[in-house]
Amino acid sequence: MGKFTFRLPDIGEGIAEAEIVAWHVKVGDRIEEDGRVADVMTDKATVEMESPVSGVVLEVAGAEGDMIAIGSPLVIIETDGEVEADAHGTPAVAERIEAETPDAGDVERVEAEAARGASTGSPRAEVLAEPKTEKPQAPNAAQAEPVEAPSASTKVLASPAVRARAKDLGIDLAQVKAAEDGRLRHADLDAFLAYNAGSGFGSVGMRAKDETIKVIGLRRRIAENMAASKRNIPHFSYVEECDVTALEELRAQLNSARGAKPKLTMLPLLISAICRTLPQFPMLNARYDDEAGVVQRFGTVHLGIAAQTDAGLMVPVIRDAQDKNLWQLAAEIVRLAEAARSGSAKSEELSGSTLTVTSLGPLGGVATTPVINRPEVAIIGPNRIIERPMFIPDGMGGERIAKRKLMNISISCDHRVVDGWDAASFIQALKKLIETPVLLLAD
């Protein structure tokens, strides 16, 4: 027996501390090597901490919501054997990858770990002990016949701890998508569970239980940022109606001939229009340091895209959006949204935006008054597309009534930096481009 101190590792350049947002163990629990210890968050990025050793948890460093310094003890573990007594861990320390079907050596090791768990009264002993299975004999060359390719389940890459947890939960690992490098982690299981949680239907009249939820982690940061934005920034909003009938027709035409390219939504087209309009209105693509009294205007557009996740609202950033075509924008939106929702987005992908677009898609409502993503000075909110009859020119000097697709575009601005005239002029210029979408394809 020995004691191992697992210290919070350096999880980002210039990071001095992190917040504990979730514990996955408590004092007295047995944890296996690669087992999930805790999730910590800094700069809106949540990092999964995994134990580099097996043993029983003796101490944990505080409660959820507490801050912990880099290098401080995160958890102390009583190990099964002699190990280095004190070490800085790293996220996902064990990088070995095993096949779905264990070989004889794997089975013996798992059974040995299960036996040790049984001696300490571990409830995981039965989970880890799997029956031995004989390996099928490979046919010789004379007997060899064409066989089917191995199923996806035999190619799943995951640590023993992830496999054991998936077995506890009744999850087929072949159905789970890895967020990065092809290896399944605990975060991937969480995302799989969250995605499938909404598939059931509650009966009429069911009563939900009362809950008291501590505001920590990303939710606390969102609350602090929104409060600071509304407290310090004098907001004003402007809303204009745009006819997007021609834009939707263009989108449909582009999608019909896209081949292997990603499907276009309205958002890439809107971003392209924004990037083409901004050079005339540099005061909107800016950040305001109110303490220093300095406004920094940007020649490049680092566009924040507000994305709703299970943890709360996150804003991944499309770098140099003005240099990307419609297909590149579409691919980047999908990539960043998936990274944000799975928790795999990097810190640099969640910071440094110069202007933000926030959209609720079909839930967008008639008009919105979005809150500025401080220290930016403006935020743009496209709303839901609706169909209504309108009077339009009939080509003979008169008018006729036709069904048109209409969308309101909202903008909120920092009145210390942006005048109402500037915001209105920007939206009118954007409207002209949106209603003449062929200009989006012009050089």
N, C-alpha and C positions, 0 to 999 in steps of 0.2 A: 504494500500500500504506500501511496505517496500523495502529496498535495500539489496540485497544479494551479497556478494563478494565470487565468486568461485575461490579458489586458486589452483594452480598446485600442485597435491598431490605428495607424495613420491612414485615414480613409479619404484624404483629399488635400491637395496642396493649400497651405495656409489655414487649414481647419484646426482650431484649438479645442473644440468640444463638440459634442453631439447630444441629441435628445433621445432618451429611451422611449420608443413609441409602442413597443410590444415585448412582453416576456413570453417565451415559449417553455420555460422551465421554472420551477420553484425549488426552494430548499427541500432536500430529501428525494428529489426526483433522480432517477437514473438517466443518464444521457449517453448515447453512443457516439463514437467518432463520426464526424460529419453531421451530427444532430444539430437541429436549429436551436440556438440559445436565445437570441433576442434580435429585434429589428431596431436600428438606430437611424436617426435622420439628421441631415445637415444640408443647408442650401436647397431644400425641397426635394432632395434625393434620399430615398430610403435604402439602407444597406443592410443586407442579411448577414448576421454573425453566426458562424457554424463552429462547433467545438472541434479542436484538433485532437482531442483525446476522449476515451471512454471513462465513465466513472459516475460517482454520486455527487450531486450538487450540495456543497456545504454553505456557500454564501452567494448572494447576488447584490449588485451595486445599486440599491435604491428602487423606487417605484416608477411606473410608467409616467412620463411627463418630466422626470428629473433630468438635469443636464449632467453629463459626465465628461471629464477632460480626457483628451487623447493620452494614452499611456497609463491611465488609471485602471485598477482592477475592475473587470466587468463581472466575472464570476470565478469562484474558487471551487475546484473539483477534486474530490478524493478519487484517485485513479486506482486501477486494478493492479498496476505494476509500477516499477520505478520509471519516472519520466523527468525531463527537465522541469524543475520546480517552478520556474517563473519565465514567462515568455510573452511577447507581443504576438497576438494572433493576426490572421488576415482573413477577409471574407472568403468563404468557400475554400478553406485551407486545404482539405484533401482533394487532390485533383485526379485521383485514379478513377478510371471509368471501367465499369464491369458490364458484361453482357446480361441480358434479361434472364437467361437460364444459367444458373451457377454451375461450375464444375465441381468435382468431388472435393477439391481443396477449399473452395468457397463454402460448401455445405458444412464441412468440418469446422471451419472458422466460425460460421454463424451459429452452429450448435454449441460451440465452446462459449461464445459470448452469451448465448441464451442461458447456458448452465450457470455462468457467473451471475447473470441477472436473477435467476431463480434463487440462488443462495442469499441474495440480498432482499428477496421478496418483491422483485421487480414485476410489475404487471405486464411488462413487455416480453417476458421470457417466452410465453407461448407464441407470440407474434414472430419472434426471431427464429424459433426452432422450426425448420421446415424439413419435411421428409426427404430422405436421400432418394435420388433418382439415378438409375443407371443410364449412362450415355449410350445412345444407339451405336451399333457397330457400323463403321463406314463400309460400303460395298467395295469389292475390289474392281479392278478395271474391267474384268470380264463380265461382272454382274451389273456394272454401272448402267443406269437408265436415266433419261431426262426426268428431273424432278422439278417441282414448283419452287420458285424463289422463296426464301424464308419470309415469314410474315413480319409485319412492322414491329410486333411485340418483341421479336428476337433481336432487334437492332436498337432498342431504347437504351440510352445512356443515362445512368443515374447512380448516385451513391447508395450504399446499403441503407442508410438512415431514411433517404427519400423513398426507397422501395418499401421499407417496413411501414412507413406512414401511409403510403398509398394503399398497402394491403389492409391496414387498419380501417381506412375510409372506404374500402371497396372500389377503388379507382383502378381502371385498366390503364396502365401507363402508355399504352399504344394510342390512347385517345387524347393524350395531353400534348400540347404543343410547347416546345422549348422556346423561351424568349431569346436566348443567345447561345451561340457556339454548339448547339445541338444537344447539350446536356441538360436534363431536367433537374430543377432545384425546387426547394420548398415553395418559393414564390410562384412557380408555375402551377403547383397543386392548388395554391390559394386562388389564383386567377381562374383555374378550371372550376373550382367550387363556386366562386362568385358568379361565373357566367351561367352555371346550371341551376343556381339557387332560385331563379325566377321562373322556372318551368312549371311549378305547381300552381294550384288554384285554391284559394281559401274559401271556406263556406260562408254564406251570408250570415251576419250576426256574430262572427268570431270576435272575441275581445282580445286586444293586444295588452300585454303587461306593461305596467309603468316602469320606466327606466330612468336612472340618473347616469349620465355619460360625462366623463371627464373630458374637457376640451384640451387635447394634446396634439403633438405632432403637426401634421400638415394642416389639420383643421384649425389649430391654434394660430399658426402662421397666417392662414388666410384671414382669420378674424382680426389679427393685429394689423395686417396690411390694409384690409378694407377700412378699418376704423381710422388708421393714419391717413389714408387717401381722402376720406370724406371730411376728416377733421382739418386737414391742412390745405386741401385743394378746393378753391371755389369752382364747382362744376357748373357748366351749362350744357344743355343738349339741344340738338337741332335734328329734325326728321324731315325727309323728303321722299316722295313717291316716285318710283321708277318703273317704266314699262320694260319688262324683261322678256317680252314675247320673242323678239328676234334673237336675244341672247340664248334663250332656251332652245330655239331652233338650231342655232349654231352648235350648241353643246350636243344635241341629238345627232347632228351630222358628223361631228368629230368622233363621237363614240361609235357610230356605225362603221367607221373605217379605222378604228384604233388598233386592230390586230392584237398583239401581245402587250400593248401599252396599258397602263392602269386606267380604269374608268374615270371619266371626268365628272365631278360634281360641280355645283355652282361656285364653290369656294375658290378653286384655282383661277377661274375666269375673273372673279371679283378681285383677287389678289393681284392678278396681272393688271387690271384696270387701275387699282390703287397705286401700284408701282409706276405706272405711266403718268399718273396725275400728280404725284408727290413733288417732282422737281419744280413745279410751278408754285408749290406751297411748302417751302422748307421748314416753316415754323411748326408744322404738324409732326414732322419726323424728327423729334427732338426729345431731350431729357432735361429736366429743370432741377438743379441743385439749389434748393431754397436756402440752405445754410450759407453757402458761398455766394449766393446771388448770381449764379451763372447758368445760362442756357446753352446747351451744346447741341448744335444741329448736325445731322448726319447726312452724308452723301449717299451712303448705302442703306438699304432697308433690311433690318433684321426684324422680321415680322413675328410677333408672338401670336400663337393660335390657342385660345382658351379651350381646354379639353376637360370634360367632366370624367372623373375617375371614381372608384369606390372610396378612395381616401379623401376626395374633395377636388376642387378645381385646381388644375395645373396649367401652366402656360409654356409649352415647349416652343422653341424658336427656330424659324426657318432663316438660316443665315444667307445673306446676299440674295434675297428673294428677287431683286430686280434683274439678276443675271439668269434666272431660270425660266424655261419655257413652260407651257401649260402642263405637259406630261411630267416634267421634272417636279413641278410644284405638287401635282397630284400624288406622285410617289412619295415625296417628302412628307406630305400631310399624313398619309397612311402610316408611314414608318414612325413618325414622331408620336402620333396618337396611340399606336400600339405600345410603344416604349413607355409612354406616360401611364397607360392603364395597367401594364404589367409590372410597373415599378422599376424597370431596367433603364430608364432615361438617365443619362449622365448629367452631372451638375452643370457643365457648360452648355448642355442642350436646354436647360431650364432657366437661363439667365442671359442678360445682355440685349433684350429686345428694345427696339426704338419706337415701335408702334404696335398696337395689339388689335386683332380682330376677334370678336366673340360672337358666336352664332349658336342658337338652339335648334337649328334645322327646322323640321316641320312643327316644332313647339315654339317657334320664334315669336308668336304673337303679332299684333298689329304694329306696335312700336315699343321700343325699349329705351331705357336711360342708363346705359352701362356705367360702372364705376371705373375710373381711370386706374391703370396698372402703374402706380407710382414707381419711379420718378418720371415716367413718360408724361406727355402733355395731352394725349388724345387717345381715344379708343373708338373703333367703328363696329357697329352692330347691324348686320343684315337681318331682316325679319322674314316671316313666312311669306311664301309666294301664294297669292290668291287670284282667282279668275273673276273678272267683273266686266260688265258691258261699258264701253267707252265710245265717245264721239271721236272719230279719226277722219282725216282728209279722204275724200273719195276719188281724188285725182282729177276732178272736173271743176274744182273751185268750191265744191260743197263739202258736206260731211255725211258720214254714215255711221251706224252703230255696229260695233264688232266686239266679240269676246277677246279680252286681252289678259295677259298674265302680268300682275303687278306686284311689286315688292317695295316696302318702305326700307330706307337705309337710315339708321340713327348714328349720330356721332356725339360723343361727350368730350368736352375740352376743358383744359385748365385756363380759366379766364385771366389769370395773371400773365399768361404768355400768349394766348390765342384770343384774338378779337372775334366777336360774333360774325362780322363781315367776312373774315378769313375762313371761318368754318363753313359758312353758307356758300361762299364762292368755291371752295374745294368740293363740296358735295354736288354743286351744280355742274362743275367740270367733270366729276366722276359720273354723274347722271348722263351727260352727253355721250361719254365713251361707252357706257353700259347700253345705251339705247341705239348706238351705232357700232355693234360689236365687231364688224369687219375691221375696224381700226386696231383691234387687239392683235390681229394677225399681220398688220403692216409693220415694216421695219422702221 
